[in-house]
Amino acid sequence: MAKPDAFGWLVKWVVELGEHDIEYQSRTAIKAQILADFIVEFTAEQVREKQGGWLLDVDGSSNASNGRAGVLLQGSEGIEIEVAARLAFSATTMKQSMMH
């Protein structure tokens, strides 16, 4: 943890959750290829079974230290696959890249 206030916040919640026998486990960042492999593996059988259209919605955010991405894959008959990931590499928008 780079920021002392973030560490203090984490300690506070560990104490709060510990009173109820709940343990906190921090999430680790995953690489983009792992996310892509997960989506392909998880949807392979469903895609073969369904011939309807699919809608892919991608959203994300970034700042100086990291980026995050959200992916929502919606298929026919109410199938929805939602994944959120923290990116382990720096991310910028095309607009920011063109300004430098």
GUPA-892607 format. One record per residue (C-alpha): residue in three letters; z, y, x. Coordinates in nm, 3 decimals. Layout:
<nodes>
<node r="ALA" up="Z" north="Y" east="X"/>
...
</nodes>
This chain:
<nodes>
<node r="MET" up="0.000" north="0.000" east="0.000"/>
<node r="ALA" up="-0.110" north="0.327" east="0.151"/>
<node r="LYS" up="0.091" north="0.564" east="-0.070"/>
<node r="PRO" up="0.472" north="0.565" east="-0.069"/>
<node r="ASP" up="0.488" north="0.668" east="-0.437"/>
<node r="ALA" up="0.270" north="0.370" east="-0.532"/>
<node r="PHE" up="0.508" north="0.139" east="-0.347"/>
<node r="GLY" up="0.805" north="0.291" east="-0.530"/>
<node r="TRP" up="0.627" north="0.239" east="-0.862"/>
<node r="LEU" up="0.563" north="-0.125" east="-0.773"/>
<node r="VAL" up="0.927" north="-0.185" east="-0.673"/>
<node r="LYS" up="1.044" north="-0.029" east="-1.001"/>
<node r="TRP" up="0.827" north="-0.267" east="-1.204"/>
<node r="VAL" up="0.927" north="-0.572" east="-0.998"/>
<node r="VAL" up="1.292" north="-0.495" east="-1.079"/>
<node r="GLU" up="1.213" north="-0.433" east="-1.448"/>
<node r="LEU" up="1.010" north="-0.753" east="-1.483"/>
<node r="GLY" up="1.261" north="-0.956" east="-1.282"/>
<node r="GLU" up="1.525" north="-0.899" east="-1.548"/>
<node r="HIS" up="1.309" north="-1.102" east="-1.788"/>
<node r="ASP" up="1.210" north="-1.379" east="-1.545"/>
<node r="ILE" up="0.859" north="-1.233" east="-1.517"/>
<node r="GLU" up="0.700" north="-1.229" east="-1.173"/>
<node r="TYR" up="0.442" north="-0.974" east="-1.064"/>
<node r="GLN" up="0.142" north="-1.094" east="-0.863"/>
<node r="SER" up="-0.092" north="-0.827" east="-0.732"/>
<node r="ARG" up="-0.462" north="-0.875" east="-0.787"/>
<node r="THR" up="-0.686" north="-0.909" east="-0.486"/>
<node r="ALA" up="-1.030" north="-0.756" east="-0.455"/>
<node r="ILE" up="-1.331" north="-0.983" east="-0.499"/>
<node r="LYS" up="-1.669" north="-0.945" east="-0.339"/>
<node r="ALA" up="-1.973" north="-0.860" east="-0.553"/>
<node r="GLN" up="-2.139" north="-1.195" east="-0.474"/>
<node r="ILE" up="-1.836" north="-1.384" east="-0.605"/>
<node r="LEU" up="-1.858" north="-1.187" east="-0.931"/>
<node r="ALA" up="-2.231" north="-1.262" east="-0.961"/>
<node r="ASP" up="-2.174" north="-1.633" east="-0.891"/>
<node r="PHE" up="-1.897" north="-1.644" east="-1.152"/>
<node r="ILE" up="-2.120" north="-1.492" east="-1.422"/>
<node r="VAL" up="-2.407" north="-1.729" east="-1.340"/>
<node r="GLU" up="-2.183" north="-2.037" east="-1.335"/>
<node r="PHE" up="-1.988" north="-1.945" east="-1.648"/>
<node r="THR" up="-2.294" north="-1.865" east="-1.861"/>
<node r="ALA" up="-2.539" north="-2.132" east="-1.742"/>
<node r="GLU" up="-2.471" north="-2.385" east="-2.020"/>
<node r="GLN" up="-2.439" north="-2.123" east="-2.293"/>
<node r="VAL" up="-2.773" north="-1.966" east="-2.196"/>
<node r="ARG" up="-2.951" north="-2.302" east="-2.214"/>
<node r="GLU" up="-2.810" north="-2.366" east="-2.562"/>
<node r="LYS" up="-2.892" north="-2.022" east="-2.706"/>
<node r="GLN" up="-3.238" north="-1.873" east="-2.735"/>
<node r="GLY" up="-3.130" north="-1.536" east="-2.882"/>
<node r="GLY" up="-3.128" north="-1.205" east="-2.697"/>
<node r="TRP" up="-2.851" north="-1.091" east="-2.464"/>
<node r="LEU" up="-2.712" north="-0.744" east="-2.400"/>
<node r="LEU" up="-2.570" north="-0.654" east="-2.057"/>
<node r="ASP" up="-2.347" north="-0.346" east="-2.041"/>
<node r="VAL" up="-2.221" north="-0.228" east="-1.701"/>
<node r="ASP" up="-1.972" north="0.052" east="-1.637"/>
<node r="GLY" up="-1.789" north="0.158" east="-1.326"/>
<node r="SER" up="-1.599" north="0.422" east="-1.136"/>
<node r="SER" up="-1.547" north="0.511" east="-0.773"/>
<node r="ASN" up="-1.344" north="0.744" east="-0.556"/>
<node r="ALA" up="-1.293" north="0.802" east="-0.185"/>
<node r="SER" up="-1.110" north="0.473" east="-0.129"/>
<node r="ASN" up="-1.256" north="0.216" east="-0.369"/>
<node r="GLY" up="-1.475" north="0.138" east="-0.667"/>
<node r="ARG" up="-1.436" north="-0.062" east="-0.985"/>
<node r="ALA" up="-1.692" north="-0.227" east="-1.210"/>
<node r="GLY" up="-1.681" north="-0.363" east="-1.561"/>
<node r="VAL" up="-1.943" north="-0.602" east="-1.698"/>
<node r="LEU" up="-1.983" north="-0.702" east="-2.063"/>
<node r="LEU" up="-2.240" north="-0.969" east="-2.150"/>
<node r="GLN" up="-2.299" north="-1.012" east="-2.525"/>
<node r="GLY" up="-2.506" north="-1.290" east="-2.675"/>
<node r="SER" up="-2.610" north="-1.408" east="-3.016"/>
<node r="GLU" up="-2.355" north="-1.569" east="-3.246"/>
<node r="GLY" up="-2.068" north="-1.354" east="-3.114"/>
<node r="ILE" up="-2.057" north="-1.482" east="-2.755"/>
<node r="GLU" up="-1.897" north="-1.221" east="-2.527"/>
<node r="ILE" up="-1.813" north="-1.246" east="-2.159"/>
<node r="GLU" up="-1.616" north="-0.958" east="-2.008"/>
<node r="VAL" up="-1.529" north="-0.920" east="-1.640"/>
<node r="ALA" up="-1.359" north="-0.636" east="-1.453"/>
<node r="ALA" up="-1.355" north="-0.619" east="-1.074"/>
<node r="ARG" up="-1.230" north="-0.399" east="-0.793"/>
<node r="LEU" up="-1.499" north="-0.360" east="-0.528"/>
<node r="ALA" up="-1.408" north="-0.440" east="-0.168"/>
<node r="PHE" up="-1.662" north="-0.193" east="-0.030"/>
<node r="SER" up="-1.724" north="0.180" east="-0.070"/>
<node r="ALA" up="-1.940" north="0.273" east="-0.366"/>
<node r="THR" up="-2.124" north="0.595" east="-0.444"/>
<node r="THR" up="-2.358" north="0.706" east="-0.717"/>
<node r="MET" up="-2.722" north="0.779" east="-0.646"/>
<node r="LYS" up="-2.661" north="1.147" east="-0.716"/>
<node r="GLN" up="-2.388" north="1.165" east="-0.451"/>
<node r="SER" up="-2.607" north="0.984" east="-0.198"/>
<node r="MET" up="-2.891" north="1.231" east="-0.246"/>
<node r="MET" up="-2.664" north="1.534" east="-0.191"/>
<node r="HIS" up="-2.563" north="1.436" east="0.163"/>
</nodes>
